[in-house]
Amino acid sequence: MNNNSVALITGCGRGIGRGIAIELAKNGFSIAGNDVIFDPNNREAGLFEVKEKIEESGASFLPVQGDISSLEEHEKILNSVLDKFGRIDILVNNAGVAPLKRLDMLETTPESYDRVLSINARGPFFLTQKVAKQMIEQVKDNPEFKPIIIFISSISAYVSSPLRAEYCISKASLSITAKIFADRLAEYGINVYEIRPGIIQTDMTAPVKEKYDKLIAEGLVPQKRWGFPEDIGKAVLAIAKGHFPYSTGMVIEISGGMNINRL
């Protein structure tokens, strides 16, 4: 990647998306940051806080409003990036939500299931479909062009949480989506990767911080600490810099060792 490389990051206004954007921007990438919340008057949190922080580092940041779950908005999101930068080098599918209320899976509602799957799985699938077609055209124009697609899933793709079954199902869906896109796009030289965060300190995990503090202290995480958005940002940066050119379909887990089977 060169200094003109452009990364479109969904769910960029906070948490992991914010951490990814800051890490890429520090290393010369231009950022198109998408979020459903778009408030230019709020410089304390959200897209425009991220914009100010990134522009302080000298990088370019384009705030892009759009609801990933609304397929009708995908064209607008894509066109906003192309109008500004003329290209997309990297797509980071990061936007995601937890259930509004944690319920035993025997009580999970269709409304909660549909909301979580729509944002976490269906939306990213169809946004990637649209962006991939654009990337294919860019590759046809320049065979040296090597676009990258990254899906931010979760250890919940394979770890059972019966109090938020719909979230686990959505992340498992996203995991296989990454593999299928990696398979389909390999002929065009478009590498696709999955990053699986573990327990990351964000607004999403804030309501259960006390629970996870206790579990981490008891040894759930071998490295005995929370993960942070910058931990995910560093992994995305390594991929974005092209350090894994022969590894499409690769899964990178950033969980402090939770993937280790232990007695």
Buried (B, 14 or more C-beta within 10 A) or exposed (E): BEEEBBBBBBBBBBBBBBBBBBBBBBBBBBBBBBBBEBBEEEEEBBBBBBBEBBEEEEBBBBBBBBBBBBBEBBEEBBEBBBEBBEBBBBBBBBBBBBBEEBBEBEEBEEEBBEBBBBBBBBBBBEBBBBBBEBBBEBBEEEEEBBBBBBBBBBBBBBBEBEBBBBBBBBBBBBBEBBBEBBEEBEEBBBBBBBBBBBBBBBEBBEEBEEEBEEEBEEEBBEEEEBBBBBBBBBBBBBBBBEEBEEEBBBBBBBBBEBBEEEE
